[in-house]
Amino acid sequence: MRNAELIFIPTPTIGHLVPFLEFARRLIEQDARIRITILLMKLQGQSHMDSYVKSIASSLPFVRFIDVPELEEKPTLGTTQSVEAYVYDIIERNIPLVRNIVMDILTSLALDGVNVNGIVADLFCLPMIDVAKDASLPFHVFLTTNSGFLAMMKYLADRHCKDTSLFVKDSGEMLSIPGFVNPVPAKVLPSALFLEDGYDAYVKLAILFTKAKGVLVNSSFDIEPCSVSHFHHEQNYPSVYAVGPIFNRKAHPHPDQDLARRDELMKWLDDQPEASVVFLCFGSMGKLRGPLVKEIAHGLELCQYRFLWSLRTEEVTNVELLLPEGFLDRVAGRGMICGWSPQVEILAHKAVGGFVSHCGWNSIVESLWFGVPIVTWPMYAEQQLNAFLMVKELNLAVDMRLDYRAHSDELVSANEIETAVRCVMNKDNNVVRKRVMDISKMAREATMNGGSSYLAIEKFIQDVIGTKP
């Protein structure tokens, strides 16, 4: 009988929800006692999240979803405010609503003989630790990003005790962060740490981490040996479980996706030689400005490799208007351009040999799983730190840019793009490609019965529920 309940509280965005659902699936498959309730808060303009949940719910037995009522008064994202501070504000405002739901769950499940064993919350949902305290429940964090990010957060909490000043992006300062082999340039820290309200939000989160019972990271010992080992030897910090890589291997189509176009893309890939196509995609928020679109197009012409480009822009709906005149004719047969793309399917395809990416951790996890080396082009959030981690710490990516920011006026040149694509697609003496293929094999083994990530999940289950009878 499944009589051990966990309550999951994800940040209400697709990028955070998807790994949460996959982690729920992994727990349920690994232990027959577990059932899960997922609380869904609301952000503005998130209707596709409801569509996604409906599309996947039937494939998740023993998982139920409860919608948190919408806030009566919603904050607005101001022009000077960081997104992180805005999301933190929304999560705090949801605490009373979530508390009511959790208390109702405790009452109703007690009548059914089901024990609620704890709350598992996302990074931005750390303020929900207050709900866990009120309900006398253990509180764990499922961090949908990597162990290096957690090391940075611990460093931030420790630093703030001694120095409360903001970081300066262009200071040239090199930070000695325990868990990193190399000094970390301040310029690759998350953008919010350079803004007053963003810094405040991050510090609050960093301190709340220290009050959790444990932290689960979407990584593995094989991917991040240094930082994972660092936390295993850290005495005065919550338990850290490296349970990844976790992602949806059977990704459902996005509601905005043209399925006929998807079939056309996959058929085109079927006709290409193995590892001959470079895939370019910059995430759900990675919309490009016109001058950058032209530089990318020019770079793709110069390098002469086959390409599949998922192109979304800030300026026009018809992206052809931003492309250089005659570009589509000149690359006909050699390249394809699409809007939304089935990223997991594309990275899994044998024709794809390289990935120009914004370095969101979900995308990195997918590329590592399928053995596709990355060219780093970070855009926002913690992606600059991810790029640094992949290039300098782990030697798992080709460095085009480590500190690019989406809203800067900086232009990445066609020549830079050409050079990076040639580097990642070169099959001769490609150290990065060999490393990525090795890590792909190890990451898969880590998630199998007896692997390091499988055992980390087993340890987490024992810690929150107890050993199997």
C-alpha positions in Angstrom: 0.0 0.0 0.0 1.2 3.5 -0.9 0.9 5.2 2.5 3.8 7.6 2.5 2.9 11.0 1.1 5.3 13.7 0.0 4.1 17.2 -0.9 6.0 18.8 -3.8 6.1 22.6 -4.2 7.7 23.6 -7.5 8.4 27.1 -8.9 5.5 27.7 -11.3 7.5 27.7 -14.6 7.9 24.9 -17.1 11.7 24.8 -16.7 11.3 24.0 -13.0 8.1 21.9 -13.2 9.4 19.3 -15.7 12.3 18.0 -13.6 10.0 18.0 -10.5 7.6 15.7 -12.3 10.4 13.5 -13.5 11.8 13.3 -9.9 8.3 12.3 -8.7 8.2 9.6 -11.3 11.7 8.3 -10.2 10.6 8.2 -6.5 7.4 6.3 -7.3 9.2 3.8 -9.5 11.9 3.2 -6.9 9.7 2.7 -3.8 6.2 1.2 -3.8 5.3 3.1 -0.6 5.5 6.6 -2.0 2.7 8.8 -3.4 3.0 12.5 -4.2 0.9 15.6 -4.2 2.1 18.5 -6.3 0.9 22.0 -5.4 0.7 24.3 -8.5 0.9 28.0 -7.9 0.1 30.5 -10.6 2.2 33.1 -12.4 0.8 35.4 -15.1 0.8 34.1 -18.6 1.4 30.4 -17.6 -1.6 28.8 -19.4 0.7 26.4 -21.3 1.7 25.0 -17.9 -1.8 23.8 -17.3 -1.8 22.2 -20.8 1.5 20.5 -20.0 0.2 19.1 -16.7 -3.0 17.8 -18.4 -0.8 16.1 -21.1 1.4 14.3 -18.7 -0.9 13.6 -15.7 -2.2 10.3 -17.0 1.4 8.9 -17.2 2.0 9.7 -13.6 0.0 7.2 -11.4 0.1 8.0 -7.7 0.7 11.7 -8.4 -2.1 14.1 -7.8 -2.1 17.9 -8.6 -3.8 20.6 -6.5 -4.1 24.1 -7.9 -3.3 26.8 -5.4 -5.9 29.6 -5.7 -4.7 32.6 -7.7 -3.6 35.6 -5.6 -6.1 38.3 -5.3 -3.4 41.0 -5.5 -0.5 40.1 -7.8 2.7 42.0 -7.8 3.9 43.5 -11.1 7.4 43.1 -12.5 8.9 46.6 -12.4 11.4 47.8 -15.0 14.2 48.0 -12.4 13.3 44.9 -10.4 15.1 41.5 -11.0 12.9 38.6 -12.0 14.3 36.7 -9.0 13.0 39.3 -6.6 9.6 39.3 -8.3 9.3 35.5 -8.1 10.4 35.6 -4.4 7.6 38.1 -3.7 5.0 35.9 -5.4 6.1 32.8 -3.5 5.9 34.7 -0.2 2.4 35.9 -1.0 1.4 32.3 -1.6 2.5 31.0 1.8 -1.0 31.5 3.5 -2.7 29.7 0.6 -0.3 26.8 0.6 -0.4 26.5 4.4 -4.2 26.1 4.2 -3.9 23.4 1.6 -1.2 21.5 3.5 -3.2 21.5 6.7 -6.2 20.2 4.8 -4.0 17.4 3.3 -2.7 16.4 6.8 -6.3 16.2 8.2 -7.8 14.2 5.2 -4.9 11.8 4.8 -4.7 11.0 8.5 -8.3 9.7 8.2 -7.2 7.5 5.4 -4.2 6.1 7.3 -1.7 7.8 5.1 1.4 9.5 6.7 2.7 12.8 5.2 6.5 12.4 5.5 7.7 15.8 4.3 7.7 18.7 1.9 10.0 19.0 -1.0 10.3 22.5 -2.4 12.1 24.3 -5.2 14.8 26.9 -4.9 12.5 29.9 -5.1 10.0 28.1 -2.8 12.4 28.0 0.1 10.2 30.5 2.0 7.7 27.6 2.2 9.9 26.2 5.0 7.6 28.2 7.3 4.7 26.0 6.2 6.8 22.9 7.0 7.5 24.2 10.5 3.8 25.0 11.1 2.9 21.4 10.0 5.8 19.8 11.9 7.1 18.3 8.6 10.7 17.8 7.4 11.6 20.2 4.7 13.9 19.3 1.7 14.9 21.3 -1.3 14.9 19.8 -4.8 17.4 22.1 -6.7 16.7 21.7 -10.4 20.2 22.9 -11.2 23.7 21.7 -10.2 25.9 21.2 -7.2 28.2 24.1 -8.3 25.3 26.5 -8.0 24.6 25.2 -4.5 28.3 25.8 -3.6 27.9 29.3 -4.9 24.8 29.8 -2.7 26.7 28.5 0.4 29.5 30.9 -0.4 27.0 33.8 -0.7 25.5 33.1 2.7 28.9 32.8 4.3 30.2 36.0 2.6 27.1 38.0 3.5 27.8 37.4 7.2 31.1 39.3 6.8 30.3 41.6 3.8 26.8 42.7 2.8 27.9 44.6 -0.4 26.6 43.7 -3.9 29.0 42.0 -6.3 30.4 44.2 -9.1 30.1 42.6 -12.5 33.1 44.3 -14.1 35.3 44.3 -11.1 37.6 41.6 -12.4 37.4 40.0 -8.9 38.1 36.3 -8.7 36.2 34.4 -6.0 37.5 31.4 -4.1 34.4 29.3 -3.7 34.7 26.0 -1.8 33.6 23.2 -4.1 35.2 24.8 -7.2 38.7 23.8 -8.4 39.3 27.2 -10.1 38.8 30.8 -8.9 35.3 31.9 -10.1 35.2 35.3 -11.9 32.6 37.6 -10.4 31.4 38.4 -13.9 29.9 34.9 -14.3 27.7 35.1 -11.2 23.9 35.3 -11.7 22.7 38.6 -13.1 20.5 39.3 -10.0 23.5 39.5 -7.7 24.5 42.8 -9.3 21.0 44.3 -8.5 20.0 45.4 -5.0 16.6 43.6 -4.9 18.0 40.6 -6.7 21.0 40.3 -4.3 18.6 40.6 -1.3 16.4 37.7 -2.7 19.4 35.5 -3.4 20.8 36.1 0.1 17.5 35.2 1.7 17.4 32.0 -0.3 21.0 31.2 0.5 20.4 31.5 4.2 17.2 29.4 4.0 19.1 26.6 2.4 21.0 26.2 5.7 17.7 25.6 7.5 16.5 22.8 5.3 17.0 19.1 6.3 18.5 18.2 3.0 19.1 19.4 -0.6 18.7 17.2 -3.7 20.6 18.4 -6.7 20.0 17.5 -10.4 23.5 16.3 -11.0 25.7 13.3 -10.2 29.1 12.5 -8.7 30.3 11.6 -12.2 29.3 15.0 -13.7 30.5 17.2 -10.7 33.0 15.2 -8.7 34.6 18.1 -6.9 31.5 20.0 -5.6 29.5 16.8 -4.8 32.5 15.4 -2.8 32.8 18.8 -1.1 29.3 18.6 0.3 29.8 15.0 1.4 32.5 16.2 3.7 30.7 19.4 4.8 29.7 19.0 8.5 27.6 22.1 9.2 25.3 22.0 6.2 22.1 20.0 5.3 22.6 16.6 3.7 23.2 16.9 -0.1 21.9 14.1 -2.4 23.2 14.1 -6.0 20.2 12.4 -7.7 20.6 13.4 -11.4 20.5 13.6 -14.2 16.8 14.0 -14.1 14.8 15.2 -17.2 11.8 14.1 -19.3 13.2 11.6 -21.8 9.7 11.4 -23.5 9.2 15.1 -23.8 5.6 16.0 -24.7 5.1 18.5 -27.5 4.8 22.1 -26.5 1.3 23.6 -27.0 2.8 26.3 -29.3 4.5 23.7 -31.5 3.5 23.0 -35.0 3.4 19.1 -35.2 3.5 19.0 -39.0 6.6 21.2 -38.8 8.1 18.9 -36.2 7.6 15.9 -38.5 9.3 17.8 -41.3 12.3 18.6 -39.0 12.7 15.0 -37.9 12.5 13.7 -41.4 15.1 16.1 -42.5 17.4 14.9 -39.7 16.8 11.3 -40.7 18.4 12.2 -44.1 21.6 13.7 -42.6 24.8 11.9 -41.9 25.7 10.9 -38.3 26.9 13.8 -36.0 26.9 16.2 -39.0 24.3 18.8 -37.8 24.8 21.6 -35.3 21.7 22.5 -33.3 21.2 26.1 -32.1 18.6 26.8 -29.4 18.4 29.4 -26.7 15.6 28.3 -24.4 12.1 29.4 -23.7 13.2 33.0 -22.8 16.1 33.3 -25.2 14.6 35.7 -27.8 17.3 37.2 -30.0 17.6 40.8 -31.4 17.9 41.5 -35.1 21.6 42.3 -35.3 22.4 39.0 -33.4 20.2 37.0 -35.8 22.2 38.4 -38.8 25.6 37.5 -37.1 24.4 34.0 -36.4 23.2 33.5 -40.0 26.5 34.9 -41.3 28.5 32.6 -39.0 26.5 29.6 -40.2 27.2 30.5 -43.8 30.9 30.8 -43.0 31.4 27.5 -41.2 29.5 25.5 -43.9 28.2 22.9 -41.5 24.6 21.5 -41.6 22.4 23.2 -39.0 19.1 23.2 -37.3 18.2 26.6 -35.7 15.4 27.1 -33.3 14.9 30.9 -33.8 12.7 33.1 -31.8 13.1 36.9 -31.7 12.0 39.9 -29.7 11.1 42.1 -32.6 9.0 40.3 -35.3 6.8 37.3 -35.7 8.2 36.6 -39.2 11.8 35.8 -38.5 12.7 35.8 -42.2 12.6 39.6 -42.1 15.6 39.6 -39.8 17.7 37.2 -41.9 20.3 38.4 -44.4 18.9 38.8 -47.9 19.1 35.5 -49.8 20.2 33.5 -46.7 17.5 30.9 -47.0 18.3 30.3 -50.7 22.0 30.0 -50.0 21.6 27.4 -47.2 18.7 25.5 -48.8 19.2 21.7 -48.1 22.0 22.4 -45.7 20.0 24.1 -42.9 16.6 24.3 -41.3 15.0 27.1 -39.2 12.1 26.5 -36.8 10.3 28.2 -33.9 9.6 25.9 -31.0 11.6 22.7 -31.3 11.3 19.2 -29.8 14.7 19.7 -28.1 15.0 16.3 -26.4 14.1 14.4 -29.7 16.6 16.5 -31.6 19.5 16.0 -29.1 18.7 12.3 -29.1 19.0 12.1 -32.9 22.1 10.5 -34.3 22.5 13.3 -36.9 23.1 16.0 -34.2 26.8 16.5 -33.4 26.9 19.8 -31.6 24.7 22.1 -29.6 25.0 26.0 -29.4 23.1 26.5 -26.1 22.1 29.2 -23.6 23.4 26.8 -20.9 20.2 26.4 -19.0 20.8 23.4 -16.7 17.9 21.3 -18.2 19.4 21.7 -21.6 22.9 20.8 -20.4 21.6 17.7 -18.7 19.9 16.6 -21.9 22.9 17.2 -24.0 25.2 15.3 -21.6 22.8 12.4 -21.5 22.8 12.1 -25.3 26.6 12.8 -25.6 26.2 16.0 -27.6 29.0 18.6 -26.9 27.9 22.2 -26.2 29.0 25.6 -27.4 28.4 28.0 -24.5 26.3 31.2 -25.1 24.6 32.0 -21.8 21.8 34.5 -21.7 20.3 35.0 -18.2 19.7 33.7 -14.6 22.6 31.4 -13.5 23.6 30.4 -17.1 26.9 32.2 -17.0 27.9 30.2 -13.9 26.8 27.0 -15.7 28.9 27.9 -18.7 31.9 28.5 -16.5 31.3 25.2 -14.8 31.1 23.3 -18.1 34.1 24.9 -19.7 36.6 25.7 -17.0 35.7 23.2 -14.2 34.6 20.1 -16.2 36.0 20.5 -19.7 32.6 19.4 -21.1 31.9 22.4 -23.4 33.5 24.7 -26.0 33.8 28.3 -24.8 32.3 30.9 -27.1 31.2 33.2 -24.4 31.0 32.7 -20.6 29.7 36.1 -19.5 27.3 37.2 -22.2 24.0 38.7 -21.0 20.8 38.7 -23.0 20.0 42.4 -22.5 23.4 43.8 -23.1 24.1 45.7 -26.3 27.1 43.4 -27.0 27.3 41.8 -30.4 28.7 38.3 -30.8 30.4 38.3 -34.2 29.9 35.9 -37.1 33.6 35.0 -36.9 33.3 34.0 -33.2 30.3 31.8 -34.0 32.0 30.2 -37.0 35.1 29.4 -34.9 33.1 27.9 -32.0 30.9 25.8 -34.3 34.0 24.5 -36.2 35.6 23.6 -32.9 32.6 21.7 -31.5 31.9 19.9 -34.8 35.5 18.9 -35.5 35.7 15.1 -35.1 39.5 14.8 -35.1 41.3 15.2 -31.8 38.2 16.6 -30.1 38.9 16.3 -26.4 35.6 17.8 -25.4 33.6 15.4 -27.6 35.4 12.4 -26.0 34.8 13.7 -22.5 31.1 14.3 -23.2 30.7 10.8 -24.6 32.4 9.3 -21.5 30.2 11.4 -19.1 27.1 10.3 -21.0 27.9 6.7 -20.3 28.7 7.4 -16.7 25.5 9.5 -16.2 23.3 6.8 -17.5 25.0 4.2 -15.3 24.5 6.5 -12.3 20.7 6.3 -12.6 20.6 2.5 -13.0 19.9 0.2 -10.0 23.1 0.4 -7.9 24.4 3.5 -9.5 25.4 6.6 -7.5 22.3 8.6 -8.3 20.0 5.6 -7.7 21.6 5.1 -4.3 21.4 8.8 -3.5 17.6 8.6 -4.1 17.5 5.4 -1.9 19.3 7.3 0.9 16.9 10.2 0.6 13.9 7.8 0.8 15.4 6.1 3.9 16.0 9.4 5.5 12.4 10.7 5.0 10.4 7.4 5.2 12.7 4.8 6.8 14.0 1.5 5.5 11.6 -0.9 3.7 10.0 -3.4 6.1 
